[in-house]
Every structure is written in structure tokens, then in C-alpha cells.
Amino acid sequence: MKYYPAFLNLKDKKAVVIGGGPVAERKARTLIKAGASVTVISPSLTEDLKKLRDKKKLEHIGRDFKKGDLKNAFLVIAATSSATANTEAARDARFLINVVDTPSEGNFIAPSIVKRGLLTIAVSTEGASPALSKAIRRELEKLYGKEFALYLKFVESVRKKAMKRIPDPKKREKFLKSFSSGKILTAIRGKGLNAVSGKISASLESTR
């Protein structure tokens, strides 16, 4: 099966996680961070899922999944230890369904992710080797440290200023490209964030 890569806007969308174990916990946390309205269906929960429930971060239905639970659900993740329950969920889901243990039963898979502020890097082997995806993700985590989160936040503010201060479209485009190249990435790692951001700020001041 071939997959189409996409980043979803889950703000206030209903997402259902079936299962209450460690895998379900990880999935629920990611969905909550994405702004989804999360419901977990499971007779039992991990301690951390209980804490999220008690803090009103998610809704909990304390029983096994049954047909009809997925009504109006935009996204569903089946993460139970029961192959039968996972299959039933896959059949009942109307939109997006991920079956953790048997991805072929669903219509999307979740990639390994590196998150650095506004930067999100997703890695997928289309289910061929989840272990390799994780290994590549660990390499990327070393390659893109926390300084890139700070750099992107800086770049966002500079871009807004450039839109106002550089009226000429060609000059503006040239300036914006100047701090979005591979050389800049190397410079951040070699010279540090402060040196790079200072040079960009000075360049903006001298460009009209």
C-alpha cells in the first residue's frame, strides 16, 4: 500500500483512541497536543491517562469498544490488545483509522516524528520497518537540536518585518531565501544561533 503524506489540522476535531495501555497513552498525548478533542475507550487506563482524564484533557468511556462509538469521529486509533476489537473498529470508522498492530486494516499510519518548535520532521517506511523509522528519527534528533526551534521562531518574526520593510518583491524574495538555505543550517551548527541571527538582523536593516 502506498501512502499520501499529509499534516492534519485536528483543532477541535473528534479523535477516538481505543485502548488504555502505554501505546494508547502515547497516541492520546500526541492528539491532545495537536488540539484534538480526544475520547479514550477502555475498561482500564494507565496512570498517566487517568491523570489526563482527571485534568479534563480527555473524555473516558470506561468499557470495551462497541459498534456506534465512532459516530462523528474524524480520526480513530485502534490500540487494543484484541485483534477482533481492532478489526471491528476499522470496519466501523468512517474517516481516518489507524490500527496499530495491523496497519493494513486502516487507511493511515503514524510516522516517527522529530518536533522542534514550529519544525516537524516526519519519517515513514510505509510500515516496512518501524524500527528503522525510529533509528532515523534518533539521528535527526541529534542533527536538529533545540536551537532550530529558536531559529524558526526568530525567522518567523524576521519574515513579518521583511514583508513590511522590503517593498520590492524581487529583493524581498532574495532576502528571504538568504536565511533558508543549507548553508544557514551548517552555520547554525558551526557558529551558533546568536551569530547567525545577528547577521540576518543586520542584513534586514541594510535592505530596502
C-alpha positions as CSV (number, residue, x, y, z in Angstrom):
1,M,0.0,0.0,0.0
2,K,1.2,3.5,-0.9
3,Y,0.6,6.4,1.5
4,Y,0.0,10.0,0.8
5,P,2.0,12.2,3.3
6,A,0.0,14.9,5.0
7,F,-0.1,17.1,8.1
8,L,-3.6,17.3,9.6
9,N,-5.3,20.2,11.3
10,L,-7.0,18.4,14.2
11,K,-8.1,21.6,16.1
12,D,-11.4,20.6,17.9
13,K,-11.8,17.5,15.7
14,K,-13.1,14.5,17.5
15,A,-10.5,11.8,17.8
16,V,-11.1,8.4,19.4
17,V,-8.4,6.2,20.9
18,I,-9.5,2.6,21.6
19,G,-7.4,1.1,24.3
20,G,-5.9,2.3,27.6
21,G,-2.4,0.9,27.6
22,P,1.0,2.6,27.0
23,V,0.6,2.7,23.2
24,A,-2.8,4.3,23.6
25,E,-1.4,6.8,26.0
26,R,1.3,7.9,23.6
27,K,-1.3,8.3,20.8
28,A,-3.7,10.2,23.1
29,R,-0.9,12.6,24.2
30,T,0.0,13.4,20.6
31,L,-3.6,14.0,19.7
32,I,-4.1,16.3,22.7
33,K,-1.0,18.3,21.7
34,A,-2.4,18.7,18.2
35,G,-5.6,20.2,19.6
36,A,-8.0,17.4,19.0
37,S,-11.0,16.6,21.2
38,V,-9.9,13.2,22.5
39,T,-12.0,10.3,23.7
40,V,-10.4,7.1,25.1
41,I,-12.5,4.0,25.2
42,S,-11.1,1.3,27.5
43,P,-12.2,-0.5,30.7
44,S,-8.8,0.4,32.3
45,L,-6.3,3.2,31.8
46,T,-2.6,3.8,32.6
47,E,-1.9,6.1,35.5
48,D,-0.9,8.9,33.2
49,L,-4.1,8.5,31.1
50,K,-6.1,8.7,34.4
51,K,-4.3,12.0,35.2
52,L,-5.2,13.4,31.8
53,R,-8.8,12.4,32.3
54,D,-8.9,13.9,35.8
55,K,-7.5,17.2,34.3
56,K,-10.3,17.1,31.7
57,K,-7.7,16.7,28.9
58,L,-9.7,13.8,27.5
59,E,-13.0,12.1,27.8
60,H,-13.1,8.5,29.1
61,I,-15.6,5.8,28.3
62,G,-14.8,3.0,30.8
63,R,-15.8,-0.1,28.8
64,D,-14.8,-2.1,25.8
65,F,-15.4,-0.7,22.3
66,K,-18.8,-1.4,20.7
67,K,-20.3,-0.5,17.3
68,G,-21.6,3.0,17.2
69,D,-18.8,4.5,19.4
70,L,-17.2,6.1,16.4
71,K,-20.1,8.3,15.3
72,N,-18.8,11.7,14.2
73,A,-15.2,10.7,14.9
74,F,-12.8,12.4,12.4
75,L,-9.8,10.2,13.4
76,V,-9.6,6.8,15.2
77,I,-6.7,4.9,16.6
78,A,-7.3,1.3,17.5
79,A,-4.6,0.3,20.0
80,T,-6.1,-2.6,22.0
81,S,-4.5,-6.0,22.6
82,S,-7.6,-7.6,20.9
83,A,-7.2,-8.2,17.2
84,T,-11.0,-8.7,17.0
85,A,-11.8,-5.3,18.6
86,N,-9.2,-3.6,16.4
87,T,-10.8,-5.1,13.3
88,E,-14.3,-4.1,14.4
89,A,-13.1,-0.6,14.9
90,A,-11.6,-0.5,11.5
91,R,-14.9,-1.5,9.9
92,D,-16.9,1.0,11.9
93,A,-14.7,4.0,11.3
94,R,-15.9,6.4,8.6
95,F,-12.9,8.6,8.1
96,L,-9.3,8.1,9.3
97,I,-8.5,4.9,11.1
98,N,-5.1,3.7,12.2
99,V,-4.8,0.1,13.5
100,V,-1.5,0.0,15.5
101,D,-0.7,-3.7,15.2
102,T,-2.1,-4.3,11.7
103,P,-1.7,-1.1,9.7
104,S,-3.2,-2.7,6.5
105,E,-6.6,-2.7,8.2
106,G,-6.6,1.1,8.5
107,N,-6.1,3.9,5.9
108,F,-3.3,5.8,7.5
109,I,-0.2,5.2,9.6
110,A,1.6,7.5,12.1
111,P,5.2,8.3,11.3
112,S,8.1,8.7,13.7
113,I,8.3,12.4,14.5
114,V,11.0,14.9,15.4
115,K,9.5,18.1,16.9
116,R,11.4,21.3,17.4
117,G,9.0,24.1,18.0
118,L,7.5,25.0,14.6
119,L,9.7,22.4,12.9
120,T,8.2,19.0,12.4
121,I,10.1,16.2,10.6
122,A,8.1,13.0,9.9
123,V,9.8,9.8,9.0
124,S,8.0,6.8,7.5
125,T,9.0,3.5,5.9
126,E,5.3,2.8,5.0
127,G,5.2,0.1,7.5
128,A,8.1,-1.9,6.1
129,S,10.3,-1.2,9.2
130,P,9.0,0.9,12.1
131,A,12.3,0.1,13.9
132,L,14.3,1.8,11.1
133,S,12.0,4.8,11.2
134,K,12.8,5.2,14.8
135,A,16.6,4.8,14.2
136,I,16.4,7.6,11.5
137,R,14.4,9.7,13.9
138,R,17.1,9.4,16.6
139,E,19.7,10.5,14.1
140,L,17.6,13.5,13.1
141,E,17.1,14.4,16.7
142,K,20.8,14.8,17.0
143,L,21.1,16.7,13.8
144,Y,18.3,19.2,14.6
145,G,18.7,20.3,18.2
146,K,16.7,22.8,20.2
147,E,18.4,25.7,18.6
148,F,16.4,25.1,15.4
149,A,13.2,25.7,17.3
150,L,14.5,29.1,18.4
151,Y,15.8,29.8,14.9
152,L,12.4,29.2,13.4
153,K,10.7,31.4,15.9
154,F,13.3,34.1,15.0
155,V,12.8,33.6,11.3
156,E,9.0,33.9,11.7
157,S,9.4,37.4,13.2
158,V,12.0,38.4,10.6
159,R,9.8,37.4,7.8
160,K,6.9,39.5,9.1
161,K,9.3,42.5,9.3
162,A,10.6,41.9,5.8
163,M,7.1,41.9,4.3
164,K,6.7,45.5,5.6
165,R,10.2,46.8,5.2
166,I,11.2,45.5,1.7
167,P,8.5,46.6,-0.8
168,D,10.3,45.3,-3.9
169,P,9.1,41.7,-4.4
170,K,12.4,40.5,-6.0
171,K,14.6,42.0,-3.3
172,R,12.3,40.6,-0.6
173,E,12.4,37.1,-2.1
174,K,16.2,37.2,-2.4
175,F,16.4,38.3,1.3
176,L,14.0,35.6,2.5
177,K,15.9,32.9,0.6
178,S,19.2,34.0,2.1
179,F,18.3,32.6,5.5
180,S,16.6,29.5,4.4
181,S,19.4,27.6,2.7
182,G,21.5,24.6,3.6
183,K,24.4,27.0,4.3
184,I,22.4,28.6,7.1
185,L,21.8,25.2,8.7
186,T,25.5,24.5,8.7
187,A,26.2,27.9,10.1
188,I,23.8,27.4,13.0
189,R,25.6,24.2,13.9
190,G,29.1,25.7,13.5
191,K,28.8,29.3,14.5
192,G,25.8,29.2,16.8
193,L,22.4,30.7,16.7
194,N,23.3,34.2,18.0
195,A,25.9,34.7,15.3
196,V,23.5,33.7,12.5
197,S,20.5,35.7,13.8
198,G,22.7,38.8,14.4
199,K,23.9,38.6,10.8
200,I,20.3,38.2,9.4
201,S,19.1,41.2,11.6
202,A,21.9,43.4,10.3
203,S,21.1,42.3,6.7
204,L,17.4,43.3,7.2
205,E,18.4,46.7,8.5
206,S,20.5,47.4,5.4
207,T,18.0,46.1,2.9
208,R,15.2,48.3,1.5
